[in-house]
Amino acid sequence: MATKEKAKKTTTKPSIEFTVKAPEASEVFLVGDFNGWQMEGFQMRKFKDGICRKKVQLKPGRYEYLFLVDGNWWTDPQNDARCTNPFGQENSVIQINS
């Protein structure tokens, strides 16, 4: 689930932390329209409890995203906000307000 944290400065974009539970996964990436759906630089850090985390600074707006878990596309199981993508599947959606 993506959560919004307070920005330290008013000029700083807020850090959004994305999390997904994937205890058996070898690699988990966060991909979305905010990074051109590219994996590079967006590998999530896996913790002992099986939760993978990645913080991203995003400007206010609407973003679509997915997790790439060992080569498989996952919607965010903690986020019910979704939309249909061009491939007939669903993307998770997050709205960042100013």
C-alpha positions as protocol buffer text, in pm:
chain_id: "A"
residue {
  index: 1
  type: MET
  ca { x: 0 y: 0 z: 0 }
}
residue {
  index: 2
  type: ALA
  ca { x: 122 y: 347 z: -69 }
}
residue {
  index: 3
  type: THR
  ca { x: 128 y: 585 z: 223 }
}
residue {
  index: 4
  type: LYS
  ca { x: 197 y: 957 z: 224 }
}
residue {
  index: 5
  type: GLU
  ca { x: 458 y: 1094 z: 460 }
}
residue {
  index: 6
  type: LYS
  ca { x: 495 y: 1457 z: 559 }
}
residue {
  index: 7
  type: ALA
  ca { x: 733 y: 1660 z: 348 }
}
residue {
  index: 8
  type: LYS
  ca { x: 1017 y: 1824 z: 541 }
}
residue {
  index: 9
  type: LYS
  ca { x: 1007 y: 2141 z: 331 }
}
residue {
  index: 10
  type: THR
  ca { x: 722 y: 2298 z: 141 }
}
residue {
  index: 11
  type: THR
  ca { x: 932 y: 2289 z: -178 }
}
residue {
  index: 12
  type: THR
  ca { x: 1011 y: 1919 z: -138 }
}
residue {
  index: 13
  type: LYS
  ca { x: 795 y: 1660 z: -312 }
}
residue {
  index: 14
  type: PRO
  ca { x: 643 y: 1424 z: -55 }
}
residue {
  index: 15
  type: SER
  ca { x: 792 y: 1077 z: -19 }
}
residue {
  index: 16
  type: ILE
  ca { x: 543 y: 802 z: -87 }
}
residue {
  index: 17
  type: GLU
  ca { x: 626 y: 459 z: 49 }
}
residue {
  index: 18
  type: PHE
  ca { x: 496 y: 165 z: -151 }
}
residue {
  index: 19
  type: THR
  ca { x: 482 y: -173 z: 22 }
}
residue {
  index: 20
  type: VAL
  ca { x: 386 y: -523 z: -82 }
}
residue {
  index: 21
  type: LYS
  ca { x: 411 y: -854 z: 102 }
}
residue {
  index: 22
  type: ALA
  ca { x: 605 y: -1104 z: -108 }
}
residue {
  index: 23
  type: PRO
  ca { x: 800 y: -1334 z: 130 }
}
residue {
  index: 24
  type: GLU
  ca { x: 886 y: -1593 z: -136 }
}
residue {
  index: 25
  type: ALA
  ca { x: 993 y: -1345 z: -404 }
}
residue {
  index: 26
  type: SER
  ca { x: 1352 y: -1312 z: -524 }
}
residue {
  index: 27
  type: GLU
  ca { x: 1304 y: -973 z: -693 }
}
residue {
  index: 28
  type: VAL
  ca { x: 1032 y: -711 z: -662 }
}
residue {
  index: 29
  type: PHE
  ca { x: 1019 y: -388 z: -861 }
}
residue {
  index: 30
  type: LEU
  ca { x: 786 y: -91 z: -845 }
}
residue {
  index: 31
  type: VAL
  ca { x: 688 y: 26 z: -1193 }
}
residue {
  index: 32
  type: GLY
  ca { x: 440 y: 284 z: -1308 }
}
residue {
  index: 33
  type: ASP
  ca { x: 369 y: 579 z: -1529 }
}
residue {
  index: 34
  type: PHE
  ca { x: 582 y: 793 z: -1293 }
}
residue {
  index: 35
  type: ASN
  ca { x: 897 y: 604 z: -1404 }
}
residue {
  index: 36
  type: GLY
  ca { x: 805 y: 510 z: -1761 }
}
residue {
  index: 37
  type: TRP
  ca { x: 722 y: 155 z: -1648 }
}
residue {
  index: 38
  type: GLN
  ca { x: 1097 y: 87 z: -1616 }
}
residue {
  index: 39
  type: MET
  ca { x: 1251 y: -139 z: -1349 }
}
residue {
  index: 40
  type: GLU
  ca { x: 1593 y: 31 z: -1339 }
}
residue {
  index: 41
  type: GLY
  ca { x: 1639 y: 209 z: -1008 }
}
residue {
  index: 42
  type: PHE
  ca { x: 1305 y: 89 z: -871 }
}
residue {
  index: 43
  type: GLN
  ca { x: 1391 y: -244 z: -711 }
}
residue {
  index: 44
  type: MET
  ca { x: 1214 y: -275 z: -379 }
}
residue {
  index: 45
  type: ARG
  ca { x: 1402 y: -359 z: -60 }
}
residue {
  index: 46
  type: LYS
  ca { x: 1285 y: -682 z: 103 }
}
residue {
  index: 47
  type: PHE
  ca { x: 1275 y: -705 z: 482 }
}
residue {
  index: 48
  type: LYS
  ca { x: 1282 y: -1011 z: 707 }
}
residue {
  index: 49
  type: ASP
  ca { x: 904 y: -998 z: 755 }
}
residue {
  index: 50
  type: GLY
  ca { x: 856 y: -1047 z: 378 }
}
residue {
  index: 51
  type: ILE
  ca { x: 745 y: -688 z: 320 }
}
residue {
  index: 52
  type: CYS
  ca { x: 910 y: -513 z: 26 }
}
residue {
  index: 53
  type: ARG
  ca { x: 939 y: -134 z: 44 }
}
residue {
  index: 54
  type: LYS
  ca { x: 1030 y: 151 z: -189 }
}
residue {
  index: 55
  type: LYS
  ca { x: 1004 y: 526 z: -126 }
}
residue {
  index: 56
  type: VAL
  ca { x: 946 y: 753 z: -423 }
}
residue {
  index: 57
  type: GLN
  ca { x: 909 y: 1129 z: -442 }
}
residue {
  index: 58
  type: LEU
  ca { x: 605 y: 1220 z: -651 }
}
residue {
  index: 59
  type: LYS
  ca { x: 449 y: 1551 z: -744 }
}
residue {
  index: 60
  type: PRO
  ca { x: 75 y: 1589 z: -682 }
}
residue {
  index: 61
  type: GLY
  ca { x: -125 y: 1402 z: -945 }
}
residue {
  index: 62
  type: ARG
  ca { x: -277 y: 1069 z: -1043 }
}
residue {
  index: 63
  type: TYR
  ca { x: -46 y: 774 z: -1104 }
}
residue {
  index: 64
  type: GLU
  ca { x: -90 y: 416 z: -1223 }
}
residue {
  index: 65
  type: TYR
  ca { x: 148 y: 148 z: -1099 }
}
residue {
  index: 66
  type: LEU
  ca { x: 211 y: -224 z: -1055 }
}
residue {
  index: 67
  type: PHE
  ca { x: 457 y: -445 z: -874 }
}
residue {
  index: 68
  type: LEU
  ca { x: 676 y: -676 z: -1083 }
}
residue {
  index: 69
  type: VAL
  ca { x: 729 y: -980 z: -860 }
}
residue {
  index: 70
  type: ASP
  ca { x: 968 y: -1238 z: -1004 }
}
residue {
  index: 71
  type: GLY
  ca { x: 854 y: -1140 z: -1354 }
}
residue {
  index: 72
  type: ASN
  ca { x: 480 y: -1141 z: -1272 }
}
residue {
  index: 73
  type: TRP
  ca { x: 262 y: -828 z: -1267 }
}
residue {
  index: 74
  type: TRP
  ca { x: 80 y: -770 z: -938 }
}
residue {
  index: 75
  type: THR
  ca { x: -175 y: -504 z: -854 }
}
residue {
  index: 76
  type: ASP
  ca { x: -140 y: -360 z: -506 }
}
residue {
  index: 77
  type: PRO
  ca { x: -343 y: -596 z: -284 }
}
residue {
  index: 78
  type: GLN
  ca { x: -384 y: -319 z: -25 }
}
residue {
  index: 79
  type: ASN
  ca { x: -521 y: -63 z: -272 }
}
residue {
  index: 80
  type: ASP
  ca { x: -869 y: -107 z: -419 }
}
residue {
  index: 81
  type: ALA
  ca { x: -828 y: 192 z: -653 }
}
residue {
  index: 82
  type: ARG
  ca { x: -774 y: 39 z: -997 }
}
residue {
  index: 83
  type: CYS
  ca { x: -827 y: 106 z: -1364 }
}
residue {
  index: 84
  type: THR
  ca { x: -820 y: -109 z: -1675 }
}
residue {
  index: 85
  type: ASN
  ca { x: -497 y: -88 z: -1874 }
}
residue {
  index: 86
  type: PRO
  ca { x: -454 y: -127 z: -2254 }
}
residue {
  index: 87
  type: PHE
  ca { x: -377 y: -498 z: -2205 }
}
residue {
  index: 88
  type: GLY
  ca { x: -719 y: -574 z: -2054 }
}
residue {
  index: 89
  type: GLN
  ca { x: -579 y: -610 z: -1703 }
}
residue {
  index: 90
  type: GLU
  ca { x: -582 y: -371 z: -1410 }
}
residue {
  index: 91
  type: ASN
  ca { x: -331 y: -118 z: -1280 }
}
residue {
  index: 92
  type: SER
  ca { x: -334 y: 15 z: -926 }
}
residue {
  index: 93
  type: VAL
  ca { x: -402 y: 389 z: -899 }
}
residue {
  index: 94
  type: ILE
  ca { x: -279 y: 643 z: -644 }
}
residue {
  index: 95
  type: GLN
  ca { x: -381 y: 1007 z: -618 }
}
residue {
  index: 96
  type: ILE
  ca { x: -127 y: 1242 z: -458 }
}
residue {
  index: 97
  type: ASN
  ca { x: -281 y: 1566 z: -334 }
}
residue {
  index: 98
  type: SER
  ca { x: -84 y: 1882 z: -269 }
}
